[in-house]
Amino acid sequence: MHTHAYYMTMALHEARKAEEQGEVPVGAVAVMGDTVLARAHNNVIAMKDPSAHAEILALREAGHKLDNYRLKGIRLYVTIEPCTMCAGAMIQARIGQLIFGAYDVKAGAITLFDMFNDGRLNHRVEVVPGILDQKASALLKEFFEKKRKQSRPHR
């Protein structure tokens, strides 16, 4: 069985694809056992779809491959802590484990709401944070620094 870092490296590769397309660099990889079921990256701009986050796209592809919307036993690797929309989808899909890189202190479903451990919800997801977090954080930081520089007026 491969390590968490192995699959997170794949997710980071997906995030770089998003960045190349002008999307926020977030990548996701859905794995069952040692089988990669899906790889995805943010695609909201190109698809003109606010739900086209890497996590949602990876869950959709995994569901199609398994021919089921219940994704029990799936491990989802994501470069950044998921937002509440993506966390909700993971709970509805009944994934087994979320492994993520960087925390998202502004919009993270764990940091802000601890959604995966909320006893009022019908499913719990095991969470493994901080895998290759420095690489994931650096990728996002560099992306937004470039965006800010591009939006500044030239003198």
C-alpha positions in Angstrom: 0.0 0.0 0.0 1.3 3.5 -0.9 1.8 6.2 1.7 -0.4 9.2 2.2 2.4 11.4 0.7 2.3 9.3 -2.5 -1.4 10.1 -3.2 -1.0 13.7 -1.9 1.7 14.2 -4.5 -0.8 13.2 -7.1 -3.3 15.7 -5.7 -0.7 18.4 -5.8 0.0 17.5 -9.5 -3.8 18.0 -10.1 -3.6 21.3 -8.3 -0.9 22.5 -10.6 -3.1 21.7 -13.6 -5.8 24.0 -12.1 -3.2 26.7 -11.7 -2.1 26.4 -15.3 -5.7 27.0 -16.3 -6.1 30.0 -14.1 -8.1 28.2 -11.5 -7.4 28.2 -7.7 -4.9 25.4 -7.4 -6.7 22.6 -5.5 -6.4 19.0 -6.4 -8.1 15.8 -5.3 -7.6 12.1 -5.7 -10.1 9.4 -4.7 -8.6 6.0 -3.8 -10.0 2.6 -2.8 -7.4 0.2 -1.5 -4.5 0.9 -3.9 -6.7 1.8 -6.8 -6.9 5.4 -7.9 -10.6 5.9 -8.9 -10.5 9.5 -9.8 -8.2 12.5 -10.1 -9.6 16.1 -10.4 -8.7 19.7 -10.0 -10.7 22.9 -9.5 -12.6 23.7 -12.7 -15.2 26.3 -11.7 -14.2 28.9 -14.2 -13.9 26.7 -17.2 -17.1 24.8 -16.4 -18.9 28.0 -15.2 -20.1 25.9 -12.3 -19.6 27.0 -8.7 -19.8 23.3 -7.6 -16.9 22.2 -9.8 -14.4 22.0 -6.9 -11.7 19.3 -7.1 -13.4 17.3 -4.4 -16.8 17.3 -6.0 -15.4 16.3 -9.4 -13.4 13.5 -7.9 -16.4 12.2 -6.0 -18.5 12.3 -9.1 -16.0 10.4 -11.1 -15.5 7.8 -8.4 -19.3 7.3 -8.1 -19.5 6.7 -11.9 -16.6 4.2 -11.8 -18.2 2.3 -8.8 -21.7 2.8 -10.3 -22.9 4.0 -6.9 -23.3 7.3 -5.1 -22.3 5.7 -1.8 -18.5 5.7 -1.7 -17.9 3.7 1.5 -14.2 2.8 1.9 -13.0 5.6 -0.3 -10.0 7.7 0.9 -10.1 11.3 -0.6 -6.8 13.2 -0.8 -7.2 16.9 -1.1 -4.5 19.6 -1.1 -6.5 21.9 1.2 -9.1 21.5 3.9 -12.5 21.3 2.2 -15.2 23.9 2.2 -18.6 23.2 3.7 -20.1 22.3 0.3 -17.4 19.7 -0.3 -17.5 18.4 3.2 -21.3 17.9 2.9 -20.8 16.0 -0.3 -18.2 13.7 1.4 -20.6 13.1 4.3 -23.5 12.3 1.9 -21.2 10.0 -0.1 -20.2 8.2 3.1 -16.5 8.3 2.3 -14.3 6.6 4.9 -11.4 9.0 5.2 -10.4 12.5 4.2 -6.7 13.2 4.0 -5.8 16.8 3.3 -2.7 19.1 3.1 -3.2 22.7 4.2 -5.7 24.1 6.6 -8.1 26.7 5.3 -8.7 29.1 8.2 -11.0 31.3 6.2 -13.4 28.7 4.7 -12.5 25.3 6.0 -15.3 23.0 7.2 -13.1 21.5 9.9 -11.5 24.7 11.1 -14.7 26.7 11.2 -17.4 24.0 11.9 -15.8 20.6 12.6 -18.4 19.1 10.3 -16.8 15.7 10.2 -17.3 15.2 13.9 -20.7 16.8 14.3 -22.9 14.3 16.1 -26.0 15.8 14.6 -25.0 14.6 11.1 -25.6 11.0 9.9 -22.0 10.0 9.1 -18.5 10.6 10.5 -15.4 10.8 8.3 -12.0 10.0 9.7 -9.7 13.0 9.0 -5.9 13.0 8.5 -4.7 16.6 8.3 -1.3 18.1 7.3 0.0 15.7 4.7 2.5 17.7 2.6 0.9 20.8 4.0 3.9 23.1 3.4 3.9 22.2 -0.4 0.1 22.7 -0.6 0.3 26.0 1.3 3.1 27.3 -0.8 1.2 26.5 -4.0 -1.8 28.5 -2.9 0.2 31.4 -1.5 2.2 31.8 -4.7 -1.0 31.6 -6.8 -2.7 34.4 -4.8 0.4 36.5 -4.7 0.6 36.4 -8.5 -3.1 37.3 -8.7 -2.6 40.3 -6.5 0.4 41.5 -8.5 -1.6 41.1 -11.7 -4.5 43.2 -10.3 -2.4 46.1 -9.1 -2.3 49.1 -11.4 1.0 49.6 -13.2 2.9 52.9 -12.5 
